[in-house]
C-alpha cells in the first residue's frame, strides 16, 4: 500500500459504506442503467438516488452520461481494480521490523 493515495481510498470506502449505494452498484453490475430505472428498482425517490449517485461518482466508482433529459450510470471498472490492489496489499504482510523502540 506504499503507493496508495489514502485520501482517495478513504473516499471510496466511505462511498461503499452505505447500503443504498451498495444496492445501486449491485444494479449497475448488470450494465448501464438510467436513473429512472434505478428509482423504480430500488423504490426510492429520485432526489435521494441523485445524492447517492453523486457520492459514487465523486468517489470515482461510477461514470454517467447524459442522453437527452436522461442520465445513465455505469460502474467504473478502473476504480474496482484499484480496490483489488488495496485489499490485496493488506493481505500481503510486510516483513516484521527488527529493532526500534519496542525491541
C-alpha positions, 0 to 999 in steps of 0.5 A: 500500500506504499503507493496508495493515495489514502485520501482517495481510498478513504473516499471510496470506502466511505462511498461503499459504506452505505447500503443504498449505494451498495444496492445501486452498484449491485444494479449497475453490475448488470450494465448501464442503467438510467436513473429512472430505472434505478428509482423504480428498482430500488423504490426510492425517490429520485432526489435521494438516488441523485445524492447517492449517485453523486457520492459514487461518482465523486468517489470515482466508482461510477461514470454517467452520461447524459442522453437527452433529459436522461442520465445513465450510470455505469460502474467504473471498472478502473476504480474496482481494480484499484480496490483489488490492489488495496485489499490485496496489499493488506493481505500481503504482510510486510516483513516484521521490523527488527529493532526500534523502540519496542525491541 
